[in-house]
Amino acid sequence: MLIGWGITAVGMLALAFVFQNLANRKPQLDGGVYVYAKAGLGDYMDFSSAWGYWISAWLGNVGYFVLLFSTLGDFVPAFGQGNTPLAIVCASGVLWCVHVLVLRGIKEAALINLITTVAKLVPILLFIVIVGLAVSLLGALLQWALLCAEILFVCAKDGTMPAFLRRESAHQVPVNALWLANGMIQLFLLITLFSQGTYLSLIYLASSMILVPYLWSAVYALLLALCSETYEDLAGLRRKDLAIGLLAVGYAIWLLYAGGVKYLMLSALLCASGALLFRQAKCAQGKVLFTRYEWPIFAAVLLTAAVGRLRPVCRASEFVALDKAAARG
């Protein structure tokens, strides 16, 4: 137990130092955690980082909805664990109310979010904690709705995502990015009707997706130290940052594995699905789809996704064979 906590502490510190180093050495890269991948590793790694970051954001929103109605299930048993038909209908209603609110304008939504943040202290003080949790989750939903749309919008502006995602409404809202994000949330809300252990599964998958930009950022920091970029006449500092980069890369890879092979394969499947948007963005700019270095990485993603899709089929075949053997016995 202590060894595990020690490894986690060292790994998290290494990742924290990586982002501190990158902020100090590349202050011009301020577009988000995924920009480090583009600067050092190319367009596809930039896209996969942004795609993974975006997916983790809206998956977190799905998890918020499930947790919210699971909490309310203490008062309304029909909500169950947050994934009953009634819970999904109500969660969908809240989702599209938030959608309409954001469409009215970012400034108005931000103001209401501020009011919600302040107001959520009232039920915590005056009523029971469970009501305070529900109001807090509603405020978080609004924050994450804004974040999900903003990720795609910023990436579309720099050419990482297709141009249609940078379209804004008269209220300066990234309308297409918002529709796409909330559409995915709605789809996965429906999927939760047929899954068990919903909340934890969503959190594990979201955690796995967010590790993609962390990994590529750590790799970029390591490359800077290896190539001595921005380390002129700073040999001692370069050696220290090289060690930190190695620790951070190793820890990020270990986290991907430790999160579970199932979630790693699901993450690969979700990453592979984004290739169509990457292709659309590249074609619009008249650029080559993949460089010779990116093709093997994309092939590895496709292979992992394919293995992930085949595993349930293979397991089902094994169960059928065991049933037939038992019947003959």
N, C-alpha and C positions, 0 to 999 in steps of 0.2 A: 504493500500500500504506500509506504513512505517513498519507495523507489519510484513508483508511478507518479506521485505528486512532484517529486524532484525533477523527473524528466519533463513533466508538463510545465513546471515553473521555468526551467531553463529554455525550453522550446518557445514558450510564449514571450519571454524576455528577448530571445533572439529575433523573433518576428517584430516585436516592438522597436528594437534597435534598427532593424532593417528599414522600417518606414521612417524612422528618425533620420537615418543616414541619407535615404533617398530624398527626403524633404530638404535637407541641408545641401546636398550635392546637385540636385536637379530641381531647384525651386520653380523653374518655368513649367514643369509638368504638374499642373494643378487641376486637371480635369477629372480626377477620380482615381481610385486604386487601380483601375484597369489600364490607365495610360502608360504605366511603367512597362507593361507587356509590349505595347506598340513601339515604344522607344527603343527597346533592346532586343525584341524577339520577333518582330514583324506583325503584319496585319492579322493573320489568322489567330495568333496567340492573343492579340488585342481583342479580337472579336470574341474568342472563347472566354476570356476574362470578363468582358462586359456582359456576355450572354449568361454566364454562370452567376454573376453578381445580380443581374436582373431576375433570373429565375429564383434565386434564393430570397429575393425581396418579396415577390408575389406569393411564393410558397409560405413565407412567414405570415403573410396576410391570411392565407387559407387557415393556417394554424391558429391565428388569432380568432377567427370566426368560430372554429371548432371549440377552442378553449372558452370563448365568451358564452356560447350556448350550453356547453357542458357545465359551466359555473351556474348559469341560470336554471339548469336542470335540477338543482337542489330545491328550487321553488316550483318549477313546472316539470314534473316527471316525464312528460311527453318529449322533452328535449333530450332526454337520455344522456349519452356521452358526447352530445354535440353533433352527431351525424345521423340523427333520425330524420324521416321525411319532413316533419314539422320544423325541426331545427334548420334544415337546409333551405326550406322555403323562407323562413324568417331571416336567415343569414343572407340569402339572395336579395331580399328586400332591403336590408341594411346596406349591402354592397352597392346597389344601384342608387340608393339615396345619397351615399357618399360620392358616387360617380357624378350625379347631377350637381351636387354641391361644388365639386372641383371644377366642373364645366362652367360654372357661373363666374369663375375667376380665381386665379391663384391667390391674389391678395385677400379676397373675401374668405377663401378657405383657410388661409394662414391665420386670419383674425379669429375665425371660429375655433381653430385649433388652439390658439392661445387662450381663448375663453374656456375651452374644454379642459385645458391643462390646469388652469387656476381653479375651475369649478369642481374638478374631481377631488380636490382636497376636502370639500364640504361634506360629501357623503361619508368619507373616511372618518371624519370627526364626529358627525352627527348620527350616522346610521351604522349598520354593521359593515365589516370589512368586505364582505362579498359583493355588496353593492358598489363600493369604491373600486373594487377590481373590475367590475363590468364597465363603469364609466371610464376608467383608465384605459381599458382595452379599446373602447370606442375612439378615444383620442389617438391612440396608437394607430388605429386603422386609417385615420385621416392622414397622419404623417407618412405612413408607408404607401398610401395611394399616390401621394405627391412624389415620393421617391421613385416608385416604379415607373411613372411617366417620365420623370426627369432623366433617368438613366438612359432610356431609349432616345429621348430627344437630344441630349448632349452627344451621344454616339452618332446619331444621324447627322448632326451638324458638322462633325469632323470626318464624315465619310465612312465610319466603321459600320453603320447600319444604313439600310436603304433610305432614300430621300423622302419617301412618303411619311416617315416617322418624325420628320421635323416640321410637319405642317402644324400651324397654330391657328386657334380660333380667334374671333374678334376680341376675346377676353385674355389673349396671350396664354392660352392653355394648349399644351401639346396634345391635341385632340385624338389623333390616330394612335399615338403611343398610349394614351389613357384607355382607349377602347381595347387595344390589344392586351394590355395588362389585366384589365378587369374581365375581359373575355376568358383569359386563362384561369383567373381566380374562380369564375363561375363554373368552368369545366371541371376543375379539380374539386370544387364543392360537391358537384354531382357524383364524382368518382368516390368521394368519402362515404357515400351511401352504401357502397358495396365492399368497404374495407374495414378491417379490424385494427385496433391499436392505432387509430387514425392520427391523433395529435402527435404522439412520439414519432411515428413514421414520417410525418411531414417535417418535423423539426430535424430529424436525422438527415433526410434528403436535402433540406435547405442548407444544413451545415456542410454537407458534402459539396454542394454547388459553390458555396462561398469560398471554399478552400482553393478553387481554381485560380482566382486572381491573387490570392495570397502566395500560392506556389510560384506563379510567374513573376511576381514582384520580388520574391526572394532570389529567384534565378537571375533576374536583372541586376540586383544588388551584388550578387556574386560575380557576375560578368564584369561589372564596373571595377571591382577590386582586382580581378584576374588581369584585366587589360590596363590597369593603372590609370584609367580615365578619371580625371578630377583629383588624382592623388599625386600630382607633381611635387617632388621633394617631401613627401609625407610617407616614407617607407614604413615607419612604425604603425601609423594609423591604418595604412593599407593592409598590413598583416592582421591587425586586430579585426578590421571589417571583413577580411577574407574568412577568418575563423567564424565570425558571426554569420556570414552568408552561408557557409557550409552547414552550420548548425540549423539555420532557418530552413534551408532547402530540405535537409534530412528530416526535420521535424514535420514540415508540411507534407512530405511524401508519406511519412509514417501515419499522420492523421488521416490521410485519404484511405490508407489500408485499414487502420484501426476502426474507422467509421463503419466498416462492414463491406464485404465484397458485393453484397446485394445492392447497397446504396451507391457504391462505386460504379456498378454496371448501369444502374438507373440514371446516374449522372451522365455517363457516357451516352446513353440513349437520348437524353434531353439535349446534350451538347451537339450530337449528330443531327438532331432535328433542326437546329438553327442554321445548318449549312445552306439551306435555300435562301435565307435572308442574306447570308454572306455572299453568295453567288450573285444575287440581285444587286447588291451594293457594288461589287467588283465590276460587273458587266456595265453598269451605268457609268462608271468612271473609265471604262475601256482598259482595265488592268488585267493582268494574268491572274487566274483564280488562286493558284497556290504556287509558291516557290518550290525549288527542289528540296529545301529543308522542311517545308510545311507539309508536303505530301505524306511522308512517313508518319508524322504526328496525326494527321487526319485519318490515315489508314488504321493507326492504332486505336483511335476513338471509335471508328466504324467496327473494328473487330471486337472490341470490348462490348459495344452495344449489341452486336449480333450474338455474342456468347450469352449476354444477359437475356436476350429474347429467347434463345434456345433452351436455357436452363429449365424454365417451367415446363416446357414440352417434354424434355428428357425425364424430368422427375415424374410427370404424369404417366409417361410410358413405363417407368419402373414400377409405379404403383399398380398399373394395369397388369403387368407381368406377374407381380407378386400375388395379386388377387386370383389370376388364372392358376398359378402354381398351387395356391392354397385350396382352390376349388377341386383341382385334380387329386390333391392329397386327401 
